[in-house]
Amino acid sequence: ESLLEEVQSQVGTFAFTVTEEEMASYLTRKMSENQEQAPVEGLYVLFRDNQITIGGDVWMENLGIKVPVELGLIAMVDEDGLLRFEIASVAVANMNLPEALEKSLSTAITDVMNSQFANYLSGFKIETVYVNGGLFTISGEKR
């Protein structure tokens, strides 16, 4: 969060890079807010081949078990210079989900990711995103 707050103080152009560990820590903290127990255990983030992979074990209370979940996200810049995320894949217990459920889950997740970054990057025009080699780099300029 301090990195994103630092971007807010920038004038002109900017670039910042987030590591897999930093993103995993941030997501774990955000998901744990207002909850007794983190909804995802063993959360991990991978930045590889232009894709963000987020995974971990999710407690399925109605089943009484932990289930491994893995999401593949694509980060992109839209025509308005805004950072957007789209789901590339969703796997639960190493199985692909039915299309309707995947679409519903995809919408919920991308809405959260898009709004979280929009809070910090409002007032900026994003020009490039780079996701590879364990790094997620965003660059752009103040509007």
C-alpha positions as CSV (number, residue, x, y, z in Angstrom):
1,E,0.0,0.0,0.0
2,S,2.8,2.4,0.8
3,L,4.1,1.9,-2.8
4,L,0.7,2.8,-4.2
5,E,0.5,5.8,-1.9
6,E,3.9,6.9,-3.1
7,V,2.6,6.8,-6.7
8,Q,-0.2,9.2,-5.7
9,S,2.4,11.8,-4.8
10,Q,4.1,11.6,-8.2
11,V,3.9,14.2,-10.9
12,G,4.6,13.6,-14.6
13,T,5.4,10.0,-15.5
14,F,5.7,7.1,-13.1
15,A,6.5,3.4,-12.9
16,F,6.3,1.0,-10.1
17,T,6.9,-2.7,-9.7
18,V,5.3,-5.2,-7.3
19,T,6.8,-8.6,-6.5
20,E,4.8,-11.8,-6.1
21,E,5.5,-11.7,-2.3
22,E,4.3,-8.1,-2.0
23,M,1.1,-8.8,-3.8
24,A,0.4,-12.0,-1.9
25,S,0.9,-10.1,1.4
26,Y,-1.4,-7.3,0.3
27,L,-4.2,-9.6,-0.9
28,T,-4.0,-11.7,2.3
29,R,-4.3,-8.5,4.4
30,K,-7.2,-7.1,2.3
31,M,-9.1,-10.4,2.4
32,S,-8.6,-10.8,6.1
33,E,-10.0,-7.4,7.0
34,N,-13.2,-7.7,9.1
35,Q,-12.9,-11.5,9.3
36,E,-11.7,-13.7,12.1
37,Q,-10.0,-16.1,9.8
38,A,-8.4,-15.5,6.4
39,P,-10.8,-16.8,3.6
40,V,-7.8,-18.3,1.7
41,E,-4.9,-20.2,3.4
42,G,-1.5,-20.5,1.8
43,L,-2.3,-17.7,-0.7
44,Y,0.3,-17.4,-3.4
45,V,0.7,-15.1,-6.4
46,L,2.8,-15.8,-9.5
47,F,3.7,-13.3,-12.2
48,R,4.6,-15.3,-15.3
49,D,4.1,-15.0,-19.1
50,N,1.8,-12.0,-19.0
51,Q,-0.5,-13.7,-16.5
52,I,-1.2,-13.3,-12.8
53,T,-1.9,-16.5,-11.0
54,I,-3.5,-16.3,-7.6
55,G,-4.2,-19.5,-5.6
56,G,-4.6,-21.1,-2.2
57,D,-6.9,-23.3,-0.2
58,V,-10.4,-22.0,0.4
59,W,-12.5,-23.4,3.3
60,M,-15.8,-24.7,1.9
61,E,-17.9,-24.5,5.1
62,N,-20.9,-26.3,3.5
63,L,-18.6,-29.2,2.5
64,G,-16.4,-29.1,5.6
65,I,-13.2,-29.2,3.6
66,K,-10.5,-27.1,2.2
67,V,-10.4,-26.9,-1.6
68,P,-7.5,-25.7,-3.7
69,V,-8.5,-22.8,-6.0
70,E,-6.4,-21.2,-8.7
71,L,-7.2,-18.1,-10.8
72,G,-5.5,-16.9,-13.9
73,L,-5.8,-13.1,-14.5
74,I,-4.7,-11.0,-17.4
75,A,-3.8,-7.4,-16.7
76,M,-4.4,-4.9,-19.5
77,V,-4.8,-1.2,-20.2
78,D,-8.2,-0.2,-21.6
79,E,-8.8,2.6,-24.2
80,D,-9.2,5.1,-21.4
81,G,-5.8,4.4,-19.9
82,L,-7.3,2.4,-17.0
83,L,-5.8,-0.8,-15.6
84,R,-8.3,-3.7,-16.0
85,F,-8.2,-7.3,-15.1
86,E,-9.9,-10.2,-16.9
87,I,-10.1,-13.9,-15.8
88,A,-8.2,-16.2,-18.1
89,S,-8.9,-19.4,-16.1
90,V,-10.5,-20.6,-12.9
91,A,-9.8,-24.1,-11.4
92,V,-11.3,-25.4,-8.2
93,A,-9.9,-28.7,-6.8
94,N,-8.0,-28.9,-10.1
95,M,-11.2,-29.0,-12.1
96,N,-12.5,-26.4,-14.5
97,L,-15.7,-24.8,-13.4
98,P,-19.0,-24.7,-15.4
99,E,-19.0,-21.7,-17.7
100,A,-21.9,-19.9,-15.8
101,L,-20.2,-20.3,-12.4
102,E,-16.8,-19.2,-13.9
103,K,-18.4,-16.1,-15.4
104,S,-20.1,-15.2,-12.1
105,L,-16.9,-15.7,-10.1
106,S,-14.8,-13.9,-12.8
107,T,-17.1,-10.8,-12.5
108,A,-16.8,-10.7,-8.7
109,I,-13.1,-11.1,-8.7
110,T,-12.3,-8.7,-11.5
111,D,-14.7,-6.1,-10.0
112,V,-12.7,-6.3,-6.7
113,M,-9.3,-6.1,-8.4
114,N,-10.3,-3.3,-10.7
115,S,-11.8,-1.2,-7.9
116,Q,-8.8,-1.8,-5.6
117,F,-6.3,-0.5,-8.2
118,A,-8.7,2.2,-9.4
119,N,-8.6,3.7,-5.8
120,Y,-4.9,4.2,-6.0
121,L,-4.4,4.9,-9.7
122,S,-7.2,7.5,-10.2
123,G,-5.9,10.5,-11.9
124,F,-3.3,8.5,-13.8
125,K,-3.3,7.3,-17.4
126,I,-1.8,3.8,-17.5
127,E,0.4,3.3,-20.6
128,T,1.9,-0.2,-20.0
129,V,1.7,-3.2,-17.8
130,Y,4.3,-5.9,-17.7
131,V,3.8,-9.3,-16.0
132,N,6.7,-11.7,-16.1
133,G,9.7,-13.1,-14.2
134,G,8.0,-12.6,-10.8
135,L,7.3,-8.9,-11.3
136,F,4.2,-6.8,-12.1
137,T,5.2,-3.4,-13.4
138,I,2.8,-0.6,-14.2
139,S,3.8,2.7,-15.9
140,G,2.0,5.8,-17.1
141,E,1.6,9.5,-16.4
142,K,-0.5,11.9,-14.4
143,R,-3.6,13.0,-16.2
